[in-house]
Amino acid sequence: MDASTSPHDDASEVLLPQRSSLAEQLLSQRSIHLSRSSPNNTSQVAIIGSNLCPIESLDFELIENDLFNQNWRSRGKAHKYRYVVLKWTFCLLIGVLVAAVGFFNNLAVENITGFKFLSLSKLMEAERYWTAFGVFAGSNLLLLLFASAITSFISPAAGGSGIPEVKAYLNGVDAPNIFTLKTLFVKILGNITAVSSSLHVGKAGPMVHIGACIASIFGQGGSQKYHLTCDWLRYFKNDRDRRDLVTIGASAGIAAGFRAPVGGVLLAVESLSSWWRSALLWRSFFATAVVAVVLRVLIGVCDSGQCGLFGKGGLIMYDVTNDTTTYQLADLPIVILLGIIGGVLGSLYNFLMLKVLRIYGYINEKSHAHKLLLTSAVSILISCFLYWLPWIASCRPCPSTSNGDCLSTNRFRQFQCPKNYYNDLASLFLNTHDNAIRNLYSTGTNDFYHPLSLLLFFVSSYIFGILSYGVVAPFGLFVPIILTGATYGRFVAILLGSYTELDHGLVAILGSASFLGGTMRMTVSVCVIIIELTNNLLLLPLVMLVLLVSKTVADSFNGNIYDMILQLKGLPYLEGHAEPYMRQLTVSDVLSGPLHSFNGVEKVGNIVHTLRSTRHHAFPVIDEPPFSPSPVLYGLILRSHLLVVLKKKAFVPTNSLSGHEKASKIFVASDFDKRGSGKHDTIDDVNITPEEMEMFVDLHPFTNTSPYTVVETMSLAKALTLFREVGLRHMLVVPKSSDRAPVVGILTRHDFLPEHILGLHPFLVRSHWKRLRWNRSTVTKYFRSFITWLACSG
Amino acid sequence: MDASTSPHDDASEVLLPQRSSLAEQLLSQRSIHLSRSSPNNTSQVAIIGSNLCPIESLDFELIENDLFNQNWRSRGKAHKYRYVVLKWTFCLLIGVLVAAVGFFNNLAVENITGFKFLSLSKLMEAERYWTAFGVFAGSNLLLLLFASAITSFISPAAGGSGIPEVKAYLNGVDAPNIFTLKTLFVKILGNITAVSSSLHVGKAGPMVHIGACIASIFGQGGSQKYHLTCDWLRYFKNDRDRRDLVTIGASAGIAAGFRAPVGGVLLAVESLSSWWRSALLWRSFFATAVVAVVLRVLIGVCDSGQCGLFGKGGLIMYDVTNDTTTYQLADLPIVILLGIIGGVLGSLYNFLMLKVLRIYGYINEKSHAHKLLLTSAVSILISCFLYWLPWIASCRPCPSTSNGDCLSTNRFRQFQCPKNYYNDLASLFLNTHDNAIRNLYSTGTNDFYHPLSLLLFFVSSYIFGILSYGVVAPFGLFVPIILTGATYGRFVAILLGSYTELDHGLVAILGSASFLGGTMRMTVSVCVIIIELTNNLLLLPLVMLVLLVSKTVADSFNGNIYDMILQLKGLPYLEGHAEPYMRQLTVSDVLSGPLHSFNGVEKVGNIVHTLRSTRHHAFPVIDEPPFSPSPVLYGLILRSHLLVVLKKKAFVPTNSLSGHEKASKIFVASDFDKRGSGKHDTIDDVNITPEEMEMFVDLHPFTNTSPYTVVETMSLAKALTLFREVGLRHMLVVPKSSDRAPVVGILTRHDFLPEHILGLHPFLVRSHWKRLRWNRSTVTKYFRSFITWLACSG
């Protein structure tokens, strides 16, 4: 039954005398090779949302067993039309629902925060400053505690932005509960309350998760619990179609979050999805177009003033279209400077964010009480700063352009100032993030803000952003990053003074772009989102340039924020490109055993024992005499399919072929449909009597006869290319010479993870075949010398 | 030496009793199976530009032989930095050069046509109408003949838009001369003159080819002929890096053609490239950003009036940004109507275009004289219509908004009219295409055009577009399609009259979008290009919707224009998705023999004989006793590498391993670099003496030890997925049972082509496992009944 893994058989060594130095090093690591019969011990759990969960790989391969083939052949044209119609209907529904949720989110946040700030203003006018602070801090605390509590107690998977989880799902990592109805509701409610609590968090990121949730629920194939099943929905009960739906949902989510339909599609292409097809581009484009149309209609409804404090507006969030954009070649250095600043600040932001997330992680791990305590502490701290910092700022008279009444626009804050005066710091601090961004982006307002106010706001929003994200509640990163970037953009513009004639509002937009580039490292999508947010196409070349510079600078320090969070969460994300050292290894160098395989006709007892004693999700099926002249690989059978076979007890008393006819009588293809995320049977759900244990089962009809295979001598880099490009879960390794067992091992996602490979071959860690990047020590060194230089020159 | 292909060996038949009906059908086609030892006879030539050329597949796989591995290991950090720096420098240079060429193209076209129309106006004012016609038609004829002559005689590969060729190249089909310096010059010059000749052709499509050419020349690794070689450039001497460069060049080309940097990248993603990576997105984005900046600078230079008749302008080609866009929900039916019209007209356009291209093809095949005669006929015909049709239109007074002097803008034509009057038809016909589009897109001009003028212009530009494209000269399709679409958009708007308050200019934009969607079937990229052309982001939802409708409608009739042209040209384009019937076949069902393989140590005479007698580009290398206990697949060796080995005569007198050390003394890795397109040795370039013929050569160091393999029983659909996703040129098929030769065949691109498969298994043609599409007979039927209905009701 077991085929042992012998990585370097003699034959191949004779043939490979030239695999010189590396092979020697490998062989000298005998101790590692001896431990290779131990299973791959990379982690099978990860932090999903805010809790540790078991994770599983998704299977994007078509399982072409005989039952599937028969079923597939029997599908007529009607089935195919039905499938196509359903796909497009789902896209339409996803678009409508995501747009509605996005609009409702906005409406709720605007109304809650609007009401909060209205009460605050009234109390300030009455000069009841301490009461005002109490109301402000109290309501913030309550809102955030509510968000945190529902996340902790009802659905921990809803915590955070959800983008890392969606990204991992689209890469092939599944976790229970990330896409359930419960998660969806907690995400929506929690996000509204958390964003309304004046924490430095955004509402765009969670829209990705919300979109993905809605889409995934469509792909569940109905619900047996609520008797909502339908034969039509069966077509989507596989990971491939679900992946497509989730991709579309995520695009729609971003499109609704930023009202940026093209940007949504691009973000999904550029940084969320790991596989992409032209057909998918078209469908997600349709979904985001629907989002745009629905949002426009809903916003039109609100223009009549029936939406409370939501206010009027168009599809463009931060419209600067009325302003003529002029820039000269002489402005290029400024753009490059902004890019460099954005890159440095962005990579530092990522670095600090990771540190803070680690510390928060330790606290959050302990208990629910710790989580809520941390939440309260952060909320109170930030509320204090938000309320008391603006007192430092001096009052400024309303600009003449607004006819002395600058406060009616609801974007400037009077705070403690006399009538017709405004407090610039309060206008940024005590405002919705959207209004603060509008303030900073607005053109023709070069002298509205004192440089020190901007500096203070920049420093605090930089720190608040880092401090806020680790709190257990559903919220995102985009908006705080856009806001912080806009602030230093304006600050830089003021510092440059008369050197440039660029409008400060435009420099603020470039600042946002550079900071987004420095933290998230996306290019095309962020560029299009910025353009769709501001509706000023003439900015395009500048935004492109600033993004490129900031990404380049930041990439030389560390990775993008979402990848760092992915790693921190322990999600086994599989990169598309091979690490350079993988080219020096062969597939057999990373194989870990032992391998369990089944005969074509196998004893029930053996199957049950193997399923009980291992956690493998697939097993090779090997035909041995008398069914074939010599041992031959027949295919690969999945654990889930074996469980179905065991449950229906398709057994025969003797070791003989029962064949396809019998199987097709007992089973229908839908028995083998992949069930929804987190729902699967275990071997303990199957009751087998001792008599049945001695019976046999013919596995041929249930075996995938076309698994992808590689030869054991294939280079690991090329095997990874196959594994990743085709989207596999299991890849069979066959021996080079024919005199051995027909399969020598199975490769899974975990076998390609750098921590596994570098654990097996530790000398590779020190090798020079690594990616070009400044490592942490270099960065620390440079930072230290920079600080020393500052101290000396200061 | 030969391993015969036996598709259904007995062992597998015992194991597959269930592969019932289809297997029987397959087996009943014995006659086909008997013919399977004949080679795959799909065509190895295709029409490139305007001439028949031999084609070859590209190899995107890394050839991991020992020499490569050794060389790769020896590369230090300095090499990698150099490679990265070079890659980015190339992007920068591509951006600058493509922008410069794009700008120069525009400048030249505007000046030549401007001068032409200026002379025309002067002669018209002097009432010398026949002279005017003579000058007009004569200059058109001369310009077009020049373009046609240089294309025919100097570089036929430069003919047409070049987009199909670039698309095929990025799919892995190489043709000689498509990316040479000569082609580049002919393309630039020919395009300028052809567009200036008032033919109904565009200048955006050729920019893709020009961009790809420029990029590919960077990837040639210098030129030995002109002694421009450099060790640094070696890194790009492989198909992978060249593919990346060409993709970037094509993006830059579109970006320069439409001044649409984001649209350029998206078009490359959506419809040009077959493989895409995030890193590539970033680099092409950089190149297009450079294009935008350079274009802006160059346009800025022209604003001072030093560019002749080029005129002033911004980065936006057809700016409608100043106009407030208002639309209601009630306008949605109009958008959908436009979409449907666009879809029907677009698919009909494709259909007619194909017919005309076929007819032109017959004529062009005959001789150069025939080509030039056809060119002249088309040019004279179109010139006649362009000049004489506007006489039908009545003169219209200049609108009051232009203060009575509508002709000073250079966009309206006085033609035969009195002063302060304009001829609306002449303003469209006798104008540059850019100006005509600007006329149609301009808002607030609802009553500038007589409906009949629009209808006449629409019909003629629809027909002219179809008639023009097949002429042998370098030009594109985008601009005529945009223009034709805009015309019927405006016409529809006039017909709707007071039903809608949509501005006619905006409806014209939607018309362009719908016609682009109906012919080219792109969605996201066309949408972004339209937005970047017009700078009106508020149109986005409408443009998205109209594109979706028109693409859906058109897709139900036929394929997109470029794919149809690809097929017409005979380019073996490999689709990314498997056809449904491929799931019913196994790999062995399409294998065609005979297979030629080599021993690990092979006699020189055998190699020479095999290379002479076959046209295969790769051969399996099999180790047989005494070098291994049983026959074992060692790897795959390329014909080009064999030729290098033969040329350097690395022979040994006896049948023994000479090993890696000897090889590394004689060869350096650069010997095996892939040379530029079209440059390769043949076996006839190698001189081997009869004594040498009896010697041996050790093929091990030159063999790719990690070729991708599939088992013969794998389903064809899954094999295609692997072949296409990984980007292979050769895929080895290994037997299922171990008692046979270690390789049973090699699959190449041609084995996956539908014409090959359906040729082998003709019954599949009638099967119901086909894609959902109306076939030609259905369409013809519907068209006939529609025409009958028209005739009856008329």
Interface residues (C-beta under 8 A of the other chain):
Chain A: A11 V14 L15 P17 Q18 R19 S20 L22 E61 L62 E64 D66 N69 Q70 W72 R73 G76 K77 K80 Y81 V84 P261 V262 V265 L266 V269 E270 S271 W276 R277 S278 A279 L281 W282 F285 F286 T288 A289 A292 V293 R296 V297 G300 G314 L315 I316 T321 L329 L332 T523 V524 C527 V528 I531 E532 N535 L537 L538 L540 P541 M544 L545 L548 K551 G576 H577 R583 Q584 G600 D623 F627 S628 P629 S630 V632 L633 Y634 L657 G659 H660 E661 H700 P701 T705 S706 Y708 T709 V710 V711 T713 M714 S715 A717 K718 T721 L722 E725 V726 K736 S737 S738 D739 P742 H768 W769 L772
Chain B: A11 V14 L15 P17 Q18 R19 S20 L22 E61 L62 E64 D66 N69 Q70 W72 R73 G76 K77 K80 Y81 V84 P261 V262 V265 L266 V269 E270 S271 W276 R277 S278 A279 L281 W282 F285 F286 T288 A289 A292 V293 R296 V297 G300 G314 L315 I316 T321 L329 L332 T523 V524 C527 V528 I531 E532 N535 L537 L538 L540 P541 M544 L545 L548 K551 G576 H577 R583 Q584 G600 D623 F627 S628 P629 S630 V632 L633 Y634 L657 G659 H660 E661 H700 P701 T705 S706 Y708 T709 V710 V711 T713 M714 S715 A717 K718 T721 L722 E725 V726 K736 S737 S738 D739 P742 H768 W769 L772
